[in-house]
């Protein structure tokens, strides 16, 4: 069964192999998307030490949520391979140059070679200072989108998928996220309870006012 949690998002990424789509840049510019294109990754290594096929990473963002099918159709139109749901735009944008990678197989690339589209500003992702408010906003959005009701689910996801979130939770944001998740669950329970009471009153002919 497909994972529905990863099928809808405002932020998406893909990989482009220039050898199979040499004119992708012009096609990409014509779409007027808001996003970033990485430098050409031509120094990354496979496990056996040989070079990976040269490729670009591209990330784009939208004002509203897009489905995986919509993004696959869009990315395919300019040679993108696959559609990756991006939970942390900051982390993904920094990954375009491998700024935070400790894996020696992933080469470090120059941030000056990142191409910006649609007025996107790459410089906002270059500071290594923790953006606690930004991380909290990202986690709140993820919690809402995935209907998370247990703090452990957020911790498990952050530990595996988002080092920035995980570090912020360890340092200072755990209590606010615990309170947010509890409050959100309480709100949903209240809404469901009121709907149930309203339905029962309607069926019995009672005025709930």
C-alpha positions in Angstrom: 0.0 0.0 0.0 1.5 3.4 -0.9 2.4 5.8 1.9 -0.2 8.6 1.7 1.8 10.8 4.0 4.4 11.4 1.3 2.0 12.0 -1.6 1.0 15.6 -0.9 3.3 18.6 -0.1 4.1 22.2 -1.0 7.8 21.3 -1.6 9.2 18.8 -4.1 12.5 17.7 -5.4 13.8 15.7 -8.4 17.0 14.6 -10.1 17.9 15.6 -13.7 20.5 13.7 -15.8 21.8 16.2 -18.4 23.0 13.5 -20.8 19.4 12.3 -21.3 17.8 15.8 -21.4 20.5 18.3 -22.7 17.9 21.2 -23.2 16.3 20.9 -19.8 17.5 24.3 -18.6 15.5 26.2 -21.2 12.5 24.0 -20.6 12.8 24.6 -16.9 13.0 28.4 -17.3 9.9 28.5 -19.4 7.9 27.0 -16.5 8.5 30.0 -14.2 8.8 27.8 -11.1 10.1 29.0 -7.8 13.0 26.9 -6.8 16.7 26.1 -6.9 18.9 24.0 -9.2 22.1 22.5 -7.8 25.5 22.7 -9.3 26.3 19.7 -11.6 27.1 16.8 -9.2 29.9 15.3 -11.2 32.3 14.2 -8.3 30.0 12.0 -6.2 31.1 8.4 -5.7 29.4 5.0 -5.7 30.2 2.5 -3.0 32.9 0.9 -5.1 34.7 4.2 -5.5 33.6 4.9 -9.1 32.0 8.1 -10.2 28.2 8.4 -10.1 26.5 9.6 -13.3 26.6 13.4 -13.4 23.3 14.9 -12.3 21.5 17.9 -10.9 19.1 18.2 -8.0 16.1 20.5 -8.3 13.8 21.7 -5.6 10.7 23.8 -6.1 8.0 25.2 -3.8 4.3 26.2 -4.3 1.7 28.3 -2.6 -0.5 25.3 -2.2 -0.1 21.5 -1.9 0.7 19.4 -5.0 0.2 15.6 -5.4 3.0 13.2 -6.3 1.2 12.5 -9.6 1.1 16.3 -10.5 4.8 16.6 -9.7 5.8 13.5 -11.6 4.0 14.9 -14.7 5.7 18.3 -14.2 9.2 17.0 -13.6 9.0 14.5 -16.5 8.2 17.4 -18.8 11.8 18.7 -18.4 13.6 15.5 -17.8 13.2 15.1 -14.0 13.5 11.6 -12.6 11.2 10.8 -9.7 9.4 13.2 -7.3 10.6 13.5 -3.8 8.4 15.0 -1.1 10.5 17.6 0.7 9.7 18.0 4.4 12.4 20.5 5.2 13.1 23.0 2.4 16.1 24.4 4.4 17.8 21.0 4.7 17.1 20.1 1.0 18.4 23.4 -0.2 21.6 23.0 1.7 21.9 19.4 0.3 22.1 20.9 -3.2 25.7 21.6 -2.4 26.2 18.9 0.3 26.8 21.7 2.9 26.0 19.5 5.9 27.2 16.1 4.6 29.8 14.1 6.4 29.8 11.2 3.9 33.1 11.4 1.9 31.4 10.0 -1.2 29.4 13.2 -1.5 31.6 16.0 -2.8 31.2 19.6 -1.6 30.0 22.0 -4.3 30.1 25.8 -4.6 27.0 27.7 -3.5 27.7 30.3 -6.1 26.8 27.7 -8.8 23.3 27.3 -7.5 20.7 28.7 -10.0 17.7 30.4 -8.5 14.3 30.5 -10.2 11.2 32.6 -9.7 12.7 35.1 -7.3 13.9 32.4 -4.8 16.7 33.5 -2.5 19.3 30.8 -1.9 21.3 33.0 0.6 18.6 32.5 3.3 19.6 28.9 3.5 23.4 29.4 3.9 23.5 30.6 7.5 24.5 27.8 9.9 22.8 29.6 12.8 19.8 27.6 14.1 16.5 29.0 12.8 14.4 27.7 15.7 11.3 29.5 14.7 11.6 28.2 11.2 12.1 24.6 12.4 9.1 24.9 14.7 6.9 26.2 11.8 8.1 23.3 9.6 7.4 20.7 12.4 3.9 22.2 13.1 3.1 21.9 9.4 4.3 18.3 9.2 2.3 17.4 12.4 -0.9 18.9 10.9 -0.4 17.4 7.4 0.3 13.9 8.8 -2.3 14.1 11.6 0.3 13.2 14.2 -1.0 12.6 17.7 2.1 11.2 19.5 5.3 13.1 20.1 7.3 9.9 19.6 6.2 9.9 15.9 7.7 13.4 15.4 10.9 12.4 17.3 11.3 9.1 15.3 10.8 11.0 12.0 13.2 13.7 12.9 15.9 11.3 14.0 15.7 9.4 10.7 14.9 12.1 8.2 15.7 15.7 9.5 18.8 16.4 11.5 17.9 20.1 12.0 14.5 19.2 13.5 16.1 16.4 15.7 18.8 18.7 17.0 16.3 21.5 17.8 14.0 19.0 19.6 17.0 17.9 21.7 18.1 21.4 22.4 14.9 23.5 23.1 11.8 22.8 21.1 10.5 19.5 22.6 8.1 21.0 25.2 6.5 23.4 22.7 6.0 20.6 20.2 4.6 18.3 22.9 2.1 21.0 23.9 1.2 21.7 20.3 0.5 18.0 19.5 -1.6 17.6 22.7 -3.5 20.8 21.9 -4.1 19.8 18.3 -5.4 16.3 19.4 -7.6 17.9 22.1 -9.1 20.3 19.4 -9.9 17.4 17.1 -11.5 15.5 20.0 -13.7 18.6 20.8 -14.7 19.0 17.2 -15.6 15.3 16.9 -17.5 15.4 20.2 -19.5 18.5 19.2 -20.4 16.9 15.9 -21.5 13.7 17.7 -23.7 15.6 20.2 -25.2 17.7 17.4 -26.0 14.6 15.4 -27.6 12.9 18.5 -29.7 16.0 19.3 -30.8 16.3 15.7 -31.9 12.6 15.6 -33.8 13.0 18.9 -35.4 16.2 18.0 -33.7 18.2 20.8 -32.4 21.7 20.5 -28.7 21.7 21.4 -28.7 25.4 22.2 
